[in-house]
Amino acid sequence: MVDTKNGFTEIIKKDRAKRERQEWRGTFIDYLEKVKKDPTIARLAHSRVYDMIMREGAEDIHALGDPHVKRLYGDEPVKVYDFFKDEFFGIERTLAQLVRYFHSASLHGEESRQVLYLMGPVGAGKSSLIEHLHRGLEKAEPIYAIDGCPMREEPLHLLPRHLRKEFEKMLDVHIEGDLCPVCRFRLKEEFDGRYEDVPVITADFSKRDRRGIGVVPPVDPNNQDTSVLIGSEDISKLDIYSEGDPRVLDLNGAFNVGNRGVVEFIEVFKNETEYLHSMITATQEKFVPAPGRHGTVYVDTCIVAHSNEAEWQKFKADHTNEAILDRIVVIKVPYNLRLSEEIKIYEKLLRHSDFRAHIAPHTLELASMFAILSRLEPTPKCDLMTKLRLYNGEEVVEKGTTLKINAKELQEAASREGMFGISTRFITKALDNALADSEEGINPINVREALITMVKQSELADDVRKHYLELLQDTLHKVYLEVLEKEITKAFVYSYEEQAETLFQNYLDHAEAYVNKTRVKDRDTREELQPDENFLKSVEEQIAIVGSAAEGFRQEVIAFLWAATRRGEKISYQSYEPLKEAIEKKLTSSVRDISRIITKSRTRDEEQTKKYDDLLKNLLERGYNEYSAEVVLKYAANNLWKD
């Protein structure tokens, strides 16, 4: 107990010491010395956000060495930013646009005077992206601000304009902006114009305390009050000070709060158009009107807005909004379209929740497939399931040949993909519903049933509901049966990987001998034999390679693997996708009959019971619990290997 108490105390002491080290107080002259040593402390809001992102690091996505990425992006230069890496998945291009905006704005380009607008479907992550920027600012190093300023403004505003050019050269900084009315009054009245004596302190960012992070929710059109944006006058002080005295100002509007940081507009186009003009003035002119008769107030902030596509299209269709449209940088935030990344989204959500139930293998995969299939547009080049696999960077094999369909071309031909379909929230609710019906855990079967029930109960157009049910009841039913058959095969076949590798090596030996018109040397007896064409055919026919096509396929396999060997790549049965599929199907077919007997027999003899127990044990080792293993085996018995 004593140790625990000391541990608590130690954590508190370390945190307090860290905060005290970050706190600083001095005069404006002292601050100038600090800027001289490190000009970055005087950077503007967009530069601060950009530096915050880049400080975490970034790398080219191809450097990760994932062959799926190479197939998906080709030679397209795409970066992965560590700042976003563990929170956002499958939207690399969106994140690249976001970072590009802040980079351009940090260079004082035109984008520094434009609103960043995120547009996408519900649940795509628009709010989460902005929230992540908020959290980043809260963790960032404190800024330096004029002590007592209601807007924590940049101390360099104290410099008179006629001296700024000279100080910019001395400090190697860009100085822009003016003192707020309150600080202007204090400089004159309290410090008699001696700006070098004005105290400067450090100030951190806090969303809850409204420091550097302002949030503007949609406002009732019948009751729009600009004080939400620019603050107001404190009526109680009008008895003490005159109406024109800056001391009556209460600069607590979103723009005042978000000075030096970020101002977020939630569902921005739910506001009246007139209400948005102050937003445009703030970003374009970097000034907003002060409450009452106090002129204008300079603001240095990143204005970020978001809404769904329908609201954007409605706003854009009104030609009277052209002035606002010209000052907006639009970034689409679509749903993710990569299967592997969609699975990571649900793994993250479950990790951050109180969800502690067992999740059977392929459960999240099946749910993710449904989500992505619902977001895809049909194409004459392939079916939706093939498209899903291509978008995941997989090699898709048909009749022994890898499909030569370019994923990027498919994406370019379907510009609205990812802007419609099932949201992550819908899938998460289905996982919760499946668990409510089965406390032993969730599996692909009960999650699919939960999704079917939810689709039937949802307020959807008839054609959309019909499409979703077809995906769940037909497409994904067949896909899962294929997955399940392979899963049971791997659990049933002792040392599946070794047997697949042996089959692969044997195929190579005989195919190479066939292609080169030589003989095969038996690995055990060292006897030289003719290549076994029957064996080669038994593998090839698994992927519909028959007749005259067989010779060309064997030549392709040997050529591919020979080239891979020259590149120094390690060769395995998984190296060449068509041959991998053929080997896996051959192993599956070799145990199909016995698997049928084991899973469907109600009365098993001693040998069958032992094999069934071994199968169950292997499934447990592959990530199932007893309940989910029994469920999938029963499902397989009812749906696979039918008479």
Secondary structure by P-SEA (a helix, b strand, c coil): caaaaaaaaaaaaaaaaaaaaabbbbcaaaaaaaaaacccccccaaaaaaaaaaccbbbbccccccaaaaaaccccbbbbbcccccccccaaaaaaaaaaaaaaaaaccccccccbbbbbcccccaaaaaaaaaaaaaacccccccccccccccccccccccaaaaaaaaacbbbbbbbcaaaaaaaacccccccccbbbbbbbbbccccccbbbbccccccccccccccccccccccccccccccccccccccccccccbbbbbccccccccccaaaaaaaaacccccccccccbbbbbbbbbbbbcaaaaaaaaacccaaaaaaabbbbbbcccccaaaaaaaaaaaaaacccccccccaaaaaaaaaaaaaabbbbccccaaaaaaaaabbbbbcccccccccaaaaaaaccccccccccaaaaaaaaaaaaaaccccccaaaaaaaaaaaaaaccccaaaaaaaaaaaccaaaaaaaaaaaaaaaaaaccaaaaaaaaaaaaaaaaaaaaaaccccccccccccccccaaaaaaaaacccccccaaaaaaaaaaaaaaaaaaacccccccccaaaaaaaaaaaaaaaaaaaaaaaccccccaaaaaaaaaaaaaaaaacccaaaaaaaaaaaaaccccc
